[in-house]
Amino acid sequence: MEFGTMFSNLFGKEKAKEEQKSQWIKCPKCTSLMYYKEVEAIQNVCPKCNHHFRINADKRIASIADEGSFVEHDERLAPVDPLKFSDKKSYKKRLEEAKAKTGKTSSVVSGSCTVNNNPAELVVFDFAFMGGSLGSVEGEKIVRAVDRAIEKGCGVIIVSASGGARMQESTYALLQMSKTSAALKRLDHKGLPFISILTDPTMGGVSASFAMLGDIIIAEPGALIGFAGQRVIKQTVGVDLPEGFQRSEFLLEHGLIDMVVDRGSIKQTVADMLTLFSDEKQPDLAVFDSGEHTEAAESEES
């Protein structure tokens, strides 16, 4: 056998082994080894222990929006490097790597869609893009989504998966906390709903701002939610902390969120909430249809 053929066969076998290994997924919670298509078929949830794997923005959109209804906006918005920041790598280099890895220009994808025929503006974080960090572009996309919702008279859905504000943008990133919160206040003044969905993880400046401002706050099972890490909190307060105190089930038990919902049921839950808020906006004209008058109407006539 020629050396070139032997070399090709050797590395061909190695490649086949790698591809074979990639067909299987190990659950980090129950350590079960599963065929990846089996997990994908149930929206990347472990069929044995219900562990919710992290998913990218595209899969998240597909799990919430009606098929073919999502229209992305502001996809060309991309961060710049105003501080010329550099640590082990330059910020510019990190952005290039994140773009190559995810095919996106920022950690947020935003657009218009319907959820079971209910119109909404949908904003989704992608943790694969620099840990889903909140920067100036991400904040701007959220504000523009809110503005579109006010213009159309529909609700806003934000799916958070973030480590917090992006340190490479410093104050520019921190400003997005107040900027997004102010935009959501305008939405509230219009009587339009904001549904916040917290996934694993939702931490730092994201949890300290818009993520916890929802009219309805939904979390996935087992999601890590908080501001600082457990070690930092323990060092600060100097006491042992309850087990799982930053998980969604603990937060639900202590009233910080409204519900914990499995990924497969989130779309229907969101659709129900949008319908509920839409019905609340409709005036009750039944008494006038029946020929009766309210006390307020009678007082005006007199």
N, C-alpha and C positions, 0 to 999 in steps of 0.2 A: 504493500500500500504506500502510495506517495505521501510525503510529509504534509503537503497541503490538504490532501483529502482527509488524513488522520486529524489534522488540526481542525478542519471544518466539522468533522463528525463529533469530535470531543466537545467543542463549544456549542454545537447544535443540540447535543444531549443536555448540556447544562442549561441552555435556554428553554428547552422543553420542560426541564424540571422546575425552573422558575415559574413558567406559565402554569404548570400543574399546581404548584403551591398557591398561586394567586387565586385559584378557584375556590379556596377555602378561607373562611373568616373565623377568627377566634374571639369569642365574646369576652371583653375585659372584666365583666362582672361575675359570670358563672363559669368562665373558662371553657365553655362548650365549643367544639369545632364544628362549623356548619358550612354547607355549600352556599356560596355567595348568592346564587340566584334565588335560593329559598328565602334568604333574608331580604333581598331586594323586592321580592314579590309582596312582602308585607311592610313596605315602606321603611326598610332598614331598621327593623325592630327584632330583637332576639326572640324567637318563638318559644324558648325555654324559660327565660327569666324576665322577659319584657324590657330588657335594657334597650334604651333608645340610642342608636349610633348617631354620631354627628353626620349631617348631610350638607351638601353644597346648596347654593342659592337656587340653582335651576331645579333641583329635585324638590326643594321646599315650595317653590312657586307652583310646580306641577301638582303638589299634594293639596294646595289650597284653592288656586284659581280654576275656574271652569276651563276645560280643554279648548285651546285656541283663542281664549279671551284676553290673555295678557299681552299688553302693548307696552314695551319698555320706553321710558323717557330718560332724557339726560344721560344717555349711555356714553357720550363723548366727554363728559366732565371728568377731568383727571387731576390728581394732586400735583402741586409743584413743590419746590424745596426752598421756601422763603428764608429759612435760617441757615441754609447750607450745612445741615446737620450731618454729623458723622460719628459713629462709634466704632465697632469692629468693621462695619461697612458703611458706606455713605447711604444716606436716605434715598438718593437717586437710584443707587444700585439695588436696594431692597425693593423699591417700587418696580423696577424692571423685572426682578426675579418673581415677585408676586403676580405681575401681569402674565409672565410666561407660564407660571404654574396654574393659574385659574382662567386665563383668557379674559380677565376683566380689568378695568382701569381703576376700580375702587372696591372697598369692602361692602358696598351697598348696591343692590339692584332695586330700582323703583319703577313703578308703572301703573297703568290702569287695568282693571280686570273686572270680572263678575265672579261672585261666589254663590253658586246655586241661583244664578240670575239676579243676585243683589249687586249693584254697582259699588265699587270700592277702589280706593287707592292703596296699593300694596307695596310695602317697603321691606326688603329682606336682607339681612346681614349674611355674609359669607365668611365663616371663621378661617377658611383657608387663605384668605387675603390678609396677611399681616395680623392674624389673630382677630379678625373682625374689628379692628381698632377704629375708633371714631376720630375722624379728621375733618378738615374744613370742607372737603368735597362731600363727605358722608352727611354732614350737617346740612349742607345746602340742598342735597337731594331730598332729605326729609322735609325741609321747609317748603320746597317746591311741590312735593306731594301733598302737603297740607293745603297749600294755596289752590291746587287743582281740585281738591276735595271741597273746599269752600265754594269755589266757582261752580262746581257741578251739583253741590248739595248732597254729597255722599260721605260715607265714613272712611276712616283711615285704619289700616291694619299694619302694624310694625312687628316683624319677627326678629327678635334680638338674639345674637350669638356673638358675643364680644368680650374681649379682655379689658375694655375700657378706652379712655382717651389715648390718642397716639402721641407718645412722648417726643417723636421726631418733629412734631409741629408745635410742641409746648403750649403757649397761651392760645395760639390759633385753634388748637384742638379743644382746650378747656372752654373756650367761648361758645363752642357748639352746644354745650349743656344748657346754657341760658337761652341761646338762639332757638333751639328746637322746643324748649319748654314754652317760650313766648308764643311760638307759632301754634302750638297745641292749645294754648289758652284762647287764641282767636277762634280756633275750631270749636272750642267749648262754648264760646259766646254765641256762636251760630246754632247751637243745639245739635251739633253733629257728633256722632260717636267716634271714639278712639279705642280700638281693641289692641291691647299689647299682649304679645305672645312671647314668653320667656323660654329659651332653650338652653341647652348646655354648651358653654357657660354664658351667663350674663353677669358681668362683673364691672367694677370700677365706675367710671364716669357715666357709663350707659345706664347702669342700675340706679345711679344717683340722680338721674334726670328723667328723660322721657319714658324709659322702660317701666317705671313705677307710677306713671301718671295716667294710665289707662282708665277709661270708664269701666272696662272689664279687663282684668289681668288674668291671663291663662298661662299655665306653665306645663311643660312636658314632664312626665314622671322622672324623678331622679336628677333633674337639672340642677347644676351648681349655680346658685344665685346669691350675690352679695356685693359688698363694696371692696373691702380689703381681704387678703388671704387669711386662712385660719391661723397660721403661725404668727402673722403680724398682729392679729387681734388678741391672741393669747399673750403675746409679749406686752401688749399695751394695757390690757385689763388685769393681767397677772392671776387669772383663775382658769381652771379647767373648763372647757366648753362642752355643751351637750353634743353627743354624737349625731352627726348629720344635720347640724343646726343651719347649714347653708344649702340644704337640699329643698326642693319644691314641696315635699310632703310636710316638712317641719314648718315652712313658711305658711302653708295653708292652715295647719293646725293652730298657728298663732295669729291668723288674720291678716297677713301681709299680702296675700294674693287671694283671688276669688275662687279658682278651681284648678285642679290638676287633671289634664285630659290626655288620653293616649293619642299618638300621632294619627292613627287611622280615623279618629272621631273629631279631630280639630276642625276639619272643613265644615262638617254639619253643625258643630257648635258655633262657629263663627257666623255661618249663614243664619242660624236661629237668632243670634244676637243682633245682626244687622236688620233682620225682619222685625224684631221686637222694637228696636229704636226707631225704625221707619214707621211702625204702627203708632208709636207714642206721639209722633209729629202730626198725625192726621187729626183734624178737628172732629169732635163728636157732634154730628149734625142730626142724630136720630130723633131728638126731641122736636126739632123743627120740621122734620119730614112727617111726623105724626100730627102736626098741627098744634102742638103744645108750645108754650113759651116758658123760658126760664124766668126766674125772679129778676135777673138783670135786664132781660128784654122788656118785661112788664114795667119795670121802673123807668126805663127810657121812654116807653110809650106814654106813660103818665106825665 
